[in-house]
Amino acid sequence: MDFENTTKKPSWLRAGDQSIFYWYYKPVDCKASVLLVPSIGHEAYHCHRFYNRLAEVLCANNIEVIRFDLPGTQDSLGTVTDKQTFTCWPECLSLLESQFQENTDLTLIGFRMGATIADFFCGRSSRVQRFIALEPVLSGKRFSREINATSRVSETNSLAEDFLEAGGFQYTHEFLDWISTLKLDFSAKKQKVLVYTKSERTRKSLERLNLEHVKTQTLRHYEDIIAEPQFTRIPEDLIFSIVTEITDEQPTKVRKPVALRLSEKAKVEGNDFIESCFTDSLGQFGIITSPTTTQVNRRLLFVLVNSGSGTHTGPNRVYVEISRSLVHSGITTVRFDMKNLADSYTIGTEQENHCYPKESTHYYDAMIKALKLEYPDYTFVIGGICSGSHHSFHYALKHGTNVSAAICINPLTFYWKEGMSLKTPEEQRTTVDANYYANVIRDPNAWIKLLKGKANVRYILLFIQRFITKKTSNLISSMKEILQPIPNTRFNCDIATIRQSNTNLEFIISDSDPGWGLIRDNSMLSKVKFLKRLRVKGHTIPRANHTFSSQESRRKLCSLLAEILSQYISDSESKLLQTKLSSSSLPNSSARAREL
């Protein structure tokens, strides 16, 4: 197999008023074609790693692949709350089918609702010869019921009447009504169908149909595919089974990642922004969102890095919303995947999919250096949510002179060490629990749960013990404050180093998140004293959780970021003036040099 010449290219495809973001994987010797149809909402975000890996293995086995985002989701344009966006999905699949370069048999592969949407398209295409459904939702009505159920137990219930919020995504009633019309009908299929399912009930019901063209296999890796991004695992045996089904050959293992190739055409223009693809010397992938030529460009670049092991779109698509909202303030944004994560992952590396890689500062620096070559006269501000704030903090500590500010959003730790939990670090468990109990103590349902014996009493007692210990420690620290205004902690010393490089630090904390407790533990100062004595700025967003899963909290975050970043616009404009003055003096200097 010629791994050297396999390539993948990102691009957007215009579909009427919509634009679809997609990746095209080109093998050296194409024998078949595969269209990977994504699921919806948090499922699409969580199973990105599986789809990415599946596409690379398929390409390594001489299969051309298109992996894409449905209009209104992830990096595609639009929102699912717009009826024109989701009703065009079947037509968009037809357009993507026309992008394949080889006239070979086409296989559709879909996970969950992706399979249901792919099934809807199957009957419209004469080229589709095979359909592989992974844990398909047999009825759109069932999916609609799942969304309604998830919405009712959401920790950030919306007060809006025209849409539901579930898993951090919005669904209008109009959208759910349309989804409810979709239904899998394997009996009407002419194509070969292979269904992987973990449900014994689904498998038996399909077997009772006794259809010769439909086969079923047990799906043993559902939880690995759909887990939180940092906890997903690649089911190699499932991927090889899919490849064998398509090629009838023993699969070839991928020894090298498919090479990334960028095209100048990898660009799309929305109503008020332009987006283009970008990569650096390490092959880290990012998307640049900039104002259109008719808008004011403030020459300020805001760089966002992954939250956890999720993609550059951010949890609940929040990075996309931030990027596309900031153009109204004339701000350019880059959202990128750090090496070994999402679309910048590297096969076979020890820390593939690790959200706190050892070389995170080096990776960050490679992206900043590449962007500075593209935007030499821009002011740079960096930031990220959760682990993204950890990486931004440490980049500012080591390379503070390269950026004007670092914005840390909902950090869970400032000093990651190997062996720490990828959930909440153990050192912050008490802070997180204290924040949680402070909120639920006012909830009557929580007391009813405790009195009925449904609460974990043992855990609560252990928390009380840990809480008293921490409070005693904080009291001792407060007494030390009298003698030492700024405690000599590692955190405080690092902030002093960052400030010495004239780099500002801004902290944005959701009111339900433990961030301020984390900062208090690391600085041994109260919030007010921390902000005043260390000359940093802090902001609290009300009615928001760790990943801003409600629309209201995301809007507040976007508005706050626009306000914060506007402080640094004057820096960028003065830099531009200096650049113009220096460039205007260059011809005279050159003339003098020639005379000499």
Buried (B, 14 or more C-beta within 10 A) or exposed (E): BEBEEBBBBBBBBEBEEBBBBBBBBBBBEBBBBBBBBBBBBBBBBBBBBBBBBBBBBBBBBBBBBBBBBBBBBBBBBBBBBBEEBBEBBBBBBEBBBEBBEBEBBBBBBBBBBBBBBBBBBBEEBEBBBBBBBBBBBBBBBBBBEBBEEBBEEBEBEBEEEEBBBBBBBBBBEBBBEBBBEBBBEBEEBEBBBBBBBBBEEBBEEBEEEEEEBBBBBEBEBBEBBBBBBBBBEBBBEBBBBBBEBBBEEEBBEBEBBBBBEBEEEBEBBBEEBBBBBBBBEBBBBBBBBBBEEEBEBBBBBBBBBBBBBBBBBBBBBBBBBBBBBBBBBBBBBBBBBBBBBBBBBBBEEEBBBBBBBEBBBEBBBBBBEBBBEEBEBBBBBBBBBBBBBBBBBBBBBBBBEBBBBBBBBBBBBBBBEEEBEBEBBEBBBBBBBBBEBEEEEEEEEBEEEBEEEEBEEEEEEBBEEBBEEBEEEBEEBEEEBEEEEBBEBEBBEBBEBBBEBEBBBBBBBBBBBBBBBBBBBBBBBBBEBBBEBBEBBBBBBEEBBBBBBBBBBBEBBBEBBBEBBBBBBEBBBEBBEEBEEEEEEEEEEEEEEEEE
